[in-house]
Amino acid sequence: MDLYRSRRRLSLPKAIDKQTEEQLGVQEKRFRLFGVMRITEILAYSMVIIPVLLVIMVIFLGHDSYDQGNGFAKASRIIQIKPEPNVTSEDDSTLQRDQNPKDLSLLGGLLVPGFKKDTCLSRYQSSLYRKASPYKPSMHLISKLRGYEELHKRCGPGTRPYTNADRLLKPKQTGDPESEGCKYVVWMEFSGLGNRIISIASAFLYAMLTDRVLLVEGGEQFSDLFCEPFLDTTWLLPKDFTLTKQLSGFSQNSPHCHGEMLKRRLINGSTVSSLSYLYLHLAHDYNDHDKMFFCEEDQSLLKNVPWLIMRTNNFFAPSLFLIPSFEEELGMMFPEKGTVFHHLGRYLFHPSNHVWGLITRYYNAYLAKADERIGLQIRVFDEKSGVSPQVTKQILSCVQNEELLPKLGEQHKQPSEEEEFKLKAVLITSLTTGYFEILKTMYWENPTVTGDVIGIHQPSHEGHQQTEKLMHNRKAWAEMYLLSLTDKLVISAWSTFGYVAQGLGGMRALILYKQENQTKVINPPCGRAMSPDPCFHAPPFYDCKAKKGIDTGSVVPHVRHCEDISWGLKLVDNS
């Protein structure tokens, strides 16, 4: 008899309850787990859906009302698909940042890459200090420069064609008269630094037009001032050049002088073929026979001479535009006629690292923080006259009437904290300190009517021109370049120093007219340059076809008389 049977029956419901409780516990755990999972899923979906909804609201409801109190909407613009018209997207601006510095450093294709940066820092850093030029080099000019670079590399010093051509200058002429198609123009060191720079640019233009290689005399001092402009070659005339010892003796009376041979009727189509070289005297004191260089007939003779040795201190490019055989080519190279030196100067003349250090240290110390930089180049050719009251009045009248600098205000009036003012840095270049001291004292001791603060700075004061001294030339080159980095420029009439600064900067500077009489006030005190190009101070006035005198400043619209020298010639844009 089972005494525990009833007990087992009675405990069955409890067992069922216990089983049910266990099942409910499992279900409760599942429910809780499910609940946690649901919350996680909801949060995940929300993080995806809400930003999408916000973007849709931005696109379809418009930005203006939504942006007023919602910072996230501003951030959402980053992922907009279509940028608004005339607004650069982030990707576009990034692309511009990647491309523009390289394009700017190469001057729109004017320069080529490949140079070692540490050998010529200015070639790659100058664009950081200078505004982009308003003048773009033509594709034809760029093509001509690339072609010239190949010619210079093939025919330059150290090559077989150069060695062969140099042999032609020796007494027994053991070289090949054809010289493998290589011909040369040698620029002779002459005159002050400003004259050297503008005349080398002219000689280089002539070399390009006549398929010649330009070599410059100057040696170590020249390389101390300028970087090499051509890749993997040199433009410096080798020290062992056959005619080196004879160069200083060349004059207008030399037997191989082009003008002298014309005068004596010793040069013609048959005799020129036997000449290995000719001396071209194109300096300011050249005579009528020397000036025949600018005639078509003489150019036809010169093209057969392997070596042309040139002495010049002029920017003679304007007269090349009057030679019929060059006219079309020059027109394609320079559609904007008054930019010849601007483009060729920036292509050829890069300050050496030593000079670049002078430039950048001065710029960063005195000019970099200014709101506006004004260049003022003062050149008084009568160095013994000292500071002229009339010149001082002329300078002040020019800079104040043209609103480059403000007039002086009342002493008791002080600018309020609310008034906005500009910091203007004036860079003065002059051989003496007189004009610098006057302007510095005037703008220090007196407030200006505009409230602007004027800082007056002058890097050096050499007293007089010292072309033979290296440090003098370093400072001169640095100051020309610093002037070219300014926003507005005033230069002195007749001064090639100012011409270089204006041309490199691509500016139409204000020109202080030359004082013929120190007792009279010039009115107007200055005038705007017609173009950035220099003036050709000593042009020929001769019609080669008519064999008579002519006003060469009225032959074509893009060659006119200069603003500062009535008889000079200047290239201008005739558009």
KAQUI-V595886 format. One record per residue. N is the residue number from 0. RES is the residue in one small letter. PHI is phi in whole degrees, -180 to 180 (999 if undefined). BURIAL is # if it has 9 or more other ideal C-beta (glycine too) atoms within 8 Angstrom, else .. D_CENTER is the distance of its C-alpha to the mean C-alpha in whole Angstrom. Layout:
n = [N & N]
res = [RES & RES]
phi = [PHI & PHI]
burial = [BURIAL & BURIAL]
d_center = [D_CENTER & D_CENTER]
This chain:
n = [0 & 1 & 2 & 3 & 4 & 5 & 6 & 7 & 8 & 9 & 10 & 11 & 12 & 13 & 14 & 15 & 16 & 17 & 18 & 19 & 20 & 21 & 22 & 23 & 24 & 25 & 26 & 27 & 28 & 29 & 30 & 31 & 32 & 33 & 34 & 35 & 36 & 37 & 38 & 39 & 40 & 41 & 42 & 43 & 44 & 45 & 46 & 47 & 48 & 49 & 50 & 51 & 52 & 53 & 54 & 55 & 56 & 57 & 58 & 59 & 60 & 61 & 62 & 63 & 64 & 65 & 66 & 67 & 68 & 69 & 70 & 71 & 72 & 73 & 74 & 75 & 76 & 77 & 78 & 79 & 80 & 81 & 82 & 83 & 84 & 85 & 86 & 87 & 88 & 89 & 90 & 91 & 92 & 93 & 94 & 95 & 96 & 97 & 98 & 99 & 100 & 101 & 102 & 103 & 104 & 105 & 106 & 107 & 108 & 109 & 110 & 111 & 112 & 113 & 114 & 115 & 116 & 117 & 118 & 119 & 120 & 121 & 122 & 123 & 124 & 125 & 126 & 127 & 128 & 129 & 130 & 131 & 132 & 133 & 134 & 135 & 136 & 137 & 138 & 139 & 140 & 141 & 142 & 143 & 144 & 145 & 146 & 147 & 148 & 149 & 150 & 151 & 152 & 153 & 154 & 155 & 156 & 157 & 158 & 159 & 160 & 161 & 162 & 163 & 164 & 165 & 166 & 167 & 168 & 169 & 170 & 171 & 172 & 173 & 174 & 175 & 176 & 177 & 178 & 179 & 180 & 181 & 182 & 183 & 184 & 185 & 186 & 187 & 188 & 189 & 190 & 191 & 192 & 193 & 194 & 195 & 196 & 197 & 198 & 199 & 200 & 201 & 202 & 203 & 204 & 205 & 206 & 207 & 208 & 209 & 210 & 211 & 212 & 213 & 214 & 215 & 216 & 217 & 218 & 219 & 220 & 221 & 222 & 223 & 224 & 225 & 226 & 227 & 228 & 229 & 230 & 231 & 232 & 233 & 234 & 235 & 236 & 237 & 238 & 239 & 240 & 241 & 242 & 243 & 244 & 245 & 246 & 247 & 248 & 249 & 250 & 251 & 252 & 253 & 254 & 255 & 256 & 257 & 258 & 259 & 260 & 261 & 262 & 263 & 264 & 265 & 266 & 267 & 268 & 269 & 270 & 271 & 272 & 273 & 274 & 275 & 276 & 277 & 278 & 279 & 280 & 281 & 282 & 283 & 284 & 285 & 286 & 287 & 288 & 289 & 290 & 291 & 292 & 293 & 294 & 295 & 296 & 297 & 298 & 299 & 300 & 301 & 302 & 303 & 304 & 305 & 306 & 307 & 308 & 309 & 310 & 311 & 312 & 313 & 314 & 315 & 316 & 317 & 318 & 319 & 320 & 321 & 322 & 323 & 324 & 325 & 326 & 327 & 328 & 329 & 330 & 331 & 332 & 333 & 334 & 335 & 336 & 337 & 338 & 339 & 340 & 341 & 342 & 343 & 344 & 345 & 346 & 347 & 348 & 349 & 350 & 351 & 352 & 353 & 354 & 355 & 356 & 357 & 358 & 359 & 360 & 361 & 362 & 363 & 364 & 365 & 366 & 367 & 368 & 369 & 370 & 371 & 372 & 373 & 374 & 375 & 376 & 377 & 378 & 379 & 380 & 381 & 382 & 383 & 384 & 385 & 386 & 387 & 388 & 389 & 390 & 391 & 392 & 393 & 394 & 395 & 396 & 397 & 398 & 399 & 400 & 401 & 402 & 403 & 404 & 405 & 406 & 407 & 408 & 409 & 410 & 411 & 412 & 413 & 414 & 415 & 416 & 417 & 418 & 419 & 420 & 421 & 422 & 423 & 424 & 425 & 426 & 427 & 428 & 429 & 430 & 431 & 432 & 433 & 434 & 435 & 436 & 437 & 438 & 439 & 440 & 441 & 442 & 443 & 444 & 445 & 446 & 447 & 448 & 449 & 450 & 451 & 452 & 453 & 454 & 455 & 456 & 457 & 458 & 459 & 460 & 461 & 462 & 463 & 464 & 465 & 466 & 467 & 468 & 469 & 470 & 471 & 472 & 473 & 474 & 475 & 476 & 477 & 478 & 479 & 480 & 481 & 482 & 483 & 484 & 485 & 486 & 487 & 488 & 489 & 490 & 491 & 492 & 493 & 494 & 495 & 496 & 497 & 498 & 499 & 500 & 501 & 502 & 503 & 504 & 505 & 506 & 507 & 508 & 509 & 510 & 511 & 512 & 513 & 514 & 515 & 516 & 517 & 518 & 519 & 520 & 521 & 522 & 523 & 524 & 525 & 526 & 527 & 528 & 529 & 530 & 531 & 532 & 533 & 534 & 535 & 536 & 537 & 538 & 539 & 540 & 541 & 542 & 543 & 544 & 545 & 546 & 547 & 548 & 549 & 550 & 551 & 552 & 553 & 554 & 555 & 556 & 557 & 558 & 559 & 560 & 561 & 562 & 563 & 564 & 565 & 566 & 567 & 568 & 569 & 570 & 571 & 572 & 573 & 574]
res = [m & d & l & y & r & s & r & r & r & l & s & l & p & k & a & i & d & k & q & t & e & e & q & l & g & v & q & e & k & r & f & r & l & f & g & v & m & r & i & t & e & i & l & a & y & s & m & v & i & i & p & v & l & l & v & i & m & v & i & f & l & g & h & d & s & y & d & q & g & n & g & f & a & k & a & s & r & i & i & q & i & k & p & e & p & n & v & t & s & e & d & d & s & t & l & q & r & d & q & n & p & k & d & l & s & l & l & g & g & l & l & v & p & g & f & k & k & d & t & c & l & s & r & y & q & s & s & l & y & r & k & a & s & p & y & k & p & s & m & h & l & i & s & k & l & r & g & y & e & e & l & h & k & r & c & g & p & g & t & r & p & y & t & n & a & d & r & l & l & k & p & k & q & t & g & d & p & e & s & e & g & c & k & y & v & v & w & m & e & f & s & g & l & g & n & r & i & i & s & i & a & s & a & f & l & y & a & m & l & t & d & r & v & l & l & v & e & g & g & e & q & f & s & d & l & f & c & e & p & f & l & d & t & t & w & l & l & p & k & d & f & t & l & t & k & q & l & s & g & f & s & q & n & s & p & h & c & h & g & e & m & l & k & r & r & l & i & n & g & s & t & v & s & s & l & s & y & l & y & l & h & l & a & h & d & y & n & d & h & d & k & m & f & f & c & e & e & d & q & s & l & l & k & n & v & p & w & l & i & m & r & t & n & n & f & f & a & p & s & l & f & l & i & p & s & f & e & e & e & l & g & m & m & f & p & e & k & g & t & v & f & h & h & l & g & r & y & l & f & h & p & s & n & h & v & w & g & l & i & t & r & y & y & n & a & y & l & a & k & a & d & e & r & i & g & l & q & i & r & v & f & d & e & k & s & g & v & s & p & q & v & t & k & q & i & l & s & c & v & q & n & e & e & l & l & p & k & l & g & e & q & h & k & q & p & s & e & e & e & e & f & k & l & k & a & v & l & i & t & s & l & t & t & g & y & f & e & i & l & k & t & m & y & w & e & n & p & t & v & t & g & d & v & i & g & i & h & q & p & s & h & e & g & h & q & q & t & e & k & l & m & h & n & r & k & a & w & a & e & m & y & l & l & s & l & t & d & k & l & v & i & s & a & w & s & t & f & g & y & v & a & q & g & l & g & g & m & r & a & l & i & l & y & k & q & e & n & q & t & k & v & i & n & p & p & c & g & r & a & m & s & p & d & p & c & f & h & a & p & p & f & y & d & c & k & a & k & k & g & i & d & t & g & s & v & v & p & h & v & r & h & c & e & d & i & s & w & g & l & k & l & v & d & n & s]
phi = [999 & -88 & -73 & -104 & -66 & -65 & -64 & -67 & -67 & -65 & -86 & -62 & -59 & -64 & -62 & -63 & -61 & -65 & -65 & -63 & -62 & -65 & -64 & -64 & -63 & -64 & -64 & -62 & -63 & -62 & -63 & -63 & -62 & -63 & -63 & -63 & -64 & -63 & -62 & -62 & -64 & -62 & -63 & -63 & -62 & -63 & -66 & -87 & -75 & -61 & -59 & -62 & -62 & -63 & -61 & -62 & -64 & -62 & -71 & -95 & -97 & 95 & -89 & -60 & -72 & -78 & -77 & -61 & -127 & -130 & -68 & -65 & -61 & -64 & -67 & -68 & -63 & -60 & -105 & -64 & -80 & -119 & -70 & -67 & -58 & 64 & -116 & -81 & -72 & -62 & -65 & -64 & -65 & -63 & -64 & -65 & -63 & -73 & -91 & -60 & -56 & -67 & -65 & -67 & -66 & -95 & 56 & 66 & 99 & -64 & -101 & -113 & -77 & 112 & -73 & -73 & -61 & -73 & -84 & -153 & -64 & -64 & -59 & -103 & -102 & -60 & -67 & -75 & -108 & -116 & -66 & -62 & -69 & -75 & -109 & -100 & -67 & -72 & -63 & -68 & -64 & -60 & -64 & -64 & -65 & -64 & -66 & -64 & -59 & -67 & -63 & -65 & -67 & -79 & -114 & -70 & -54 & 94 & -97 & -64 & -59 & -65 & -59 & -66 & -69 & -64 & -64 & -62 & -85 & -78 & -52 & -95 & 47 & -86 & -86 & -81 & -56 & -77 & 52 & 56 & 79 & -102 & -128 & -137 & -127 & -105 & -88 & -91 & -62 & -164 & 75 & -76 & -64 & -61 & -63 & -62 & -64 & -71 & -76 & -63 & -60 & -67 & -63 & -67 & -61 & -64 & -62 & -65 & -69 & -112 & 57 & -114 & -97 & -88 & -125 & -113 & -84 & 162 & 63 & -66 & -63 & -65 & -71 & -73 & -96 & -125 & -78 & -68 & -85 & -112 & -73 & 59 & -162 & -134 & -106 & -80 & -67 & -59 & -63 & -93 & -56 & -55 & -95 & -53 & -72 & -93 & -57 & -64 & -91 & -67 & -150 & -66 & -97 & -66 & -58 & -96 & -75 & -55 & -64 & -65 & -68 & -66 & -59 & -93 & 57 & -104 & -125 & -157 & -62 & -88 & -79 & -67 & -67 & -91 & -88 & -90 & -156 & -137 & -97 & -109 & -98 & -120 & -80 & -61 & -100 & -72 & -101 & -62 & -71 & -62 & -70 & -66 & -51 & -88 & -100 & -58 & -63 & -74 & -63 & -65 & -75 & -67 & -65 & -94 & -95 & -62 & -122 & -116 & -103 & -118 & -111 & -155 & -129 & -115 & -93 & -92 & -55 & -55 & -75 & -66 & -70 & -97 & -90 & -53 & -69 & -98 & -59 & -66 & -61 & -65 & -63 & -76 & -70 & -131 & -59 & -95 & -61 & -82 & -120 & -61 & -70 & -57 & -77 & -70 & -65 & -70 & -75 & -90 & -107 & -116 & -58 & -63 & -60 & -63 & -68 & -62 & -63 & -60 & -66 & -70 & -63 & -69 & -59 & -67 & -78 & -122 & -117 & -61 & -87 & -72 & -74 & -148 & -114 & -121 & -97 & -135 & -99 & -114 & -130 & -106 & -73 & -89 & -65 & -83 & -75 & 72 & -78 & -98 & -59 & -69 & -67 & -60 & -62 & -62 & -62 & -64 & -62 & -66 & -70 & -87 & -66 & -87 & 60 & -78 & -128 & -78 & -78 & -80 & -104 & -83 & -63 & -78 & -87 & -110 & -65 & -80 & -67 & -78 & -70 & -90 & -138 & -105 & -100 & -109 & -103 & -105 & -99 & -103 & -120 & -161 & -74 & -125 & -100 & -56 & -71 & -61 & -64 & -64 & -68 & -63 & -65 & -61 & -86 & -88 & -83 & -130 & -75 & -104 & -66 & -91 & 85 & -66 & -100 & -113 & -106 & -110 & -136 & -140 & -66 & -147 & -151 & -79 & 88 & -156 & -69 & -131 & -59 & -78 & -96 & -64 & -65 & -61 & -69 & -60 & -65 & -61 & -65 & -62 & -73 & -57 & -68 & -61 & -59 & -70 & -92 & -79 & -83 & -135 & -138 & -122 & -126 & -95 & -60 & 74 & -91 & -71 & -58 & -69 & -58 & -63 & -61 & -62 & -67 & -63 & -80 & 64 & -110 & -98 & -72 & -84 & -106 & -75 & -67 & -69 & -81 & -83 & -133 & -67 & -99 & -108 & -88 & -84 & -138 & -75 & -73 & -156 & -148 & -79 & -66 & -75 & -159 & -73 & -75 & -71 & -96 & -85 & -72 & -133 & -79 & -78 & -123 & -148 & -94 & -64 & -76 & -81 & 58 & -152 & -69 & -155 & -83 & -72 & -86 & -130 & -80 & -130 & -67 & -95 & -122 & -127 & -76 & -74 & -73 & -105 & -132 & -63 & -94 & -75 & -119 & -144 & -84 & -134 & -83 & -93 & -77]
burial = [. & . & . & . & . & . & . & . & . & . & . & . & . & . & . & . & . & . & . & . & . & . & . & . & . & . & . & . & . & . & . & . & . & . & . & . & . & . & . & . & . & . & . & . & . & . & . & . & . & . & # & . & . & # & # & . & # & # & . & . & . & . & . & . & . & # & . & . & . & . & . & . & # & . & . & # & # & . & . & # & . & . & . & . & . & . & . & . & . & . & . & # & # & . & . & # & . & . & . & . & # & . & . & # & # & # & # & . & . & # & # & . & . & . & # & . & . & . & . & # & # & # & # & # & # & # & # & . & # & # & . & . & # & . & # & . & # & # & . & . & # & # & . & # & # & # & . & # & # & . & # & # & # & # & # & # & # & . & # & . & # & # & . & # & # & # & # & # & # & # & . & . & # & . & # & . & . & . & # & # & . & # & # & # & # & # & # & # & . & # & . & # & # & # & # & # & # & # & # & # & # & # & # & # & # & # & # & # & # & # & . & # & # & # & # & # & # & # & . & . & # & # & # & # & # & # & # & # & # & # & . & . & # & . & # & # & # & . & . & . & # & . & # & # & . & . & # & . & . & # & . & # & . & # & . & # & # & # & # & # & # & # & . & . & . & . & # & . & . & . & # & # & . & . & # & . & # & # & # & # & # & # & # & . & . & # & . & . & # & # & # & # & # & # & # & # & . & # & # & . & # & # & . & . & # & # & # & # & # & # & # & # & # & # & # & # & # & # & # & # & # & # & # & . & . & # & # & . & . & # & . & # & # & # & . & . & # & # & # & # & # & # & # & # & # & # & # & # & # & # & # & # & # & . & # & # & . & # & # & # & . & # & # & . & . & # & # & . & . & # & . & # & # & # & # & # & # & # & # & # & . & . & . & . & . & . & # & # & . & # & # & # & # & # & # & . & # & # & # & # & . & . & . & # & # & # & . & # & # & . & . & . & . & . & . & . & . & . & . & . & # & # & # & # & # & # & # & # & # & # & # & # & . & # & # & # & . & # & # & # & . & # & # & . & . & # & # & # & . & . & # & # & # & # & # & # & # & # & # & . & # & # & . & . & . & . & # & . & . & . & . & # & # & # & # & # & # & # & # & # & # & # & # & # & # & # & . & # & # & # & # & # & # & # & # & # & # & # & # & # & # & # & # & # & # & # & # & . & # & # & # & # & # & # & # & . & . & # & . & . & . & # & . & . & # & # & . & . & # & # & # & # & # & # & # & # & # & . & # & . & . & # & . & # & . & . & . & . & . & # & . & # & # & . & . & . & . & # & # & # & # & # & # & # & # & . & . & # & # & # & # & # & # & . & .]
d_center = [122 & 119 & 119 & 115 & 115 & 114 & 112 & 110 & 110 & 109 & 106 & 105 & 103 & 101 & 100 & 99 & 97 & 96 & 94 & 93 & 91 & 90 & 88 & 87 & 85 & 84 & 83 & 82 & 79 & 78 & 77 & 76 & 73 & 73 & 72 & 69 & 68 & 68 & 66 & 63 & 63 & 63 & 60 & 58 & 58 & 57 & 54 & 53 & 54 & 53 & 49 & 50 & 52 & 49 & 46 & 49 & 49 & 46 & 45 & 48 & 49 & 45 & 43 & 44 & 47 & 47 & 44 & 46 & 48 & 47 & 44 & 45 & 44 & 40 & 40 & 41 & 38 & 37 & 39 & 39 & 39 & 37 & 35 & 35 & 33 & 29 & 29 & 27 & 30 & 29 & 29 & 26 & 24 & 25 & 24 & 20 & 20 & 20 & 18 & 15 & 14 & 14 & 13 & 10 & 9 & 10 & 7 & 11 & 12 & 10 & 11 & 14 & 16 & 19 & 17 & 19 & 17 & 19 & 19 & 15 & 14 & 10 & 10 & 11 & 11 & 7 & 7 & 11 & 10 & 7 & 8 & 8 & 7 & 11 & 10 & 11 & 12 & 15 & 17 & 19 & 16 & 15 & 19 & 19 & 16 & 18 & 21 & 20 & 19 & 23 & 24 & 23 & 24 & 28 & 28 & 26 & 28 & 30 & 31 & 35 & 33 & 32 & 35 & 37 & 35 & 35 & 39 & 39 & 38 & 41 & 44 & 46 & 43 & 44 & 41 & 41 & 40 & 38 & 36 & 35 & 33 & 30 & 30 & 27 & 25 & 25 & 23 & 25 & 24 & 25 & 24 & 22 & 18 & 16 & 19 & 18 & 14 & 15 & 18 & 17 & 14 & 17 & 20 & 17 & 18 & 21 & 22 & 20 & 23 & 26 & 25 & 25 & 24 & 21 & 23 & 22 & 24 & 23 & 25 & 24 & 23 & 20 & 20 & 20 & 17 & 14 & 15 & 16 & 14 & 17 & 19 & 22 & 22 & 21 & 20 & 22 & 26 & 29 & 31 & 34 & 33 & 36 & 35 & 33 & 36 & 36 & 33 & 33 & 36 & 35 & 35 & 36 & 40 & 39 & 41 & 38 & 36 & 36 & 37 & 40 & 41 & 41 & 42 & 45 & 45 & 45 & 42 & 43 & 42 & 45 & 44 & 40 & 41 & 43 & 40 & 38 & 35 & 34 & 33 & 30 & 30 & 27 & 27 & 28 & 32 & 32 & 35 & 36 & 37 & 34 & 32 & 34 & 31 & 29 & 33 & 33 & 36 & 35 & 32 & 35 & 36 & 33 & 32 & 35 & 34 & 33 & 31 & 30 & 29 & 27 & 27 & 24 & 22 & 21 & 18 & 21 & 19 & 21 & 24 & 23 & 23 & 27 & 28 & 30 & 30 & 26 & 26 & 26 & 23 & 21 & 22 & 21 & 18 & 16 & 18 & 16 & 17 & 15 & 12 & 12 & 11 & 7 & 8 & 10 & 8 & 5 & 8 & 10 & 9 & 9 & 11 & 15 & 17 & 19 & 16 & 14 & 17 & 17 & 14 & 15 & 19 & 18 & 16 & 18 & 21 & 21 & 18 & 18 & 21 & 20 & 21 & 19 & 17 & 17 & 16 & 19 & 19 & 22 & 23 & 27 & 28 & 32 & 31 & 35 & 35 & 34 & 33 & 34 & 35 & 34 & 31 & 31 & 32 & 30 & 27 & 29 & 30 & 26 & 25 & 28 & 29 & 25 & 26 & 23 & 25 & 29 & 32 & 34 & 37 & 41 & 41 & 44 & 42 & 40 & 38 & 40 & 39 & 38 & 36 & 32 & 30 & 26 & 25 & 22 & 21 & 20 & 18 & 20 & 20 & 23 & 25 & 28 & 28 & 31 & 28 & 27 & 31 & 32 & 29 & 29 & 33 & 33 & 31 & 33 & 36 & 36 & 35 & 33 & 35 & 32 & 33 & 29 & 29 & 26 & 25 & 24 & 23 & 22 & 21 & 23 & 26 & 26 & 29 & 28 & 26 & 26 & 24 & 27 & 26 & 24 & 23 & 23 & 20 & 19 & 19 & 17 & 14 & 14 & 15 & 12 & 9 & 11 & 12 & 8 & 9 & 12 & 13 & 15 & 15 & 18 & 18 & 21 & 22 & 22 & 20 & 17 & 16 & 15 & 14 & 11 & 10 & 10 & 9 & 5 & 6 & 7 & 11 & 14 & 15 & 19 & 20 & 23 & 26 & 28 & 31 & 34 & 36 & 36 & 39 & 38 & 35 & 33 & 33 & 30 & 28 & 25 & 23 & 20 & 18 & 19 & 15 & 12 & 13 & 15 & 19 & 21 & 24 & 27 & 27 & 30 & 33 & 35 & 36 & 36 & 39 & 41 & 41 & 40 & 38 & 36 & 33 & 30 & 28 & 31 & 31 & 28 & 27 & 23 & 24 & 25 & 26 & 23 & 23 & 24 & 26 & 28 & 29 & 25 & 23 & 20 & 19 & 19 & 19 & 23 & 23]
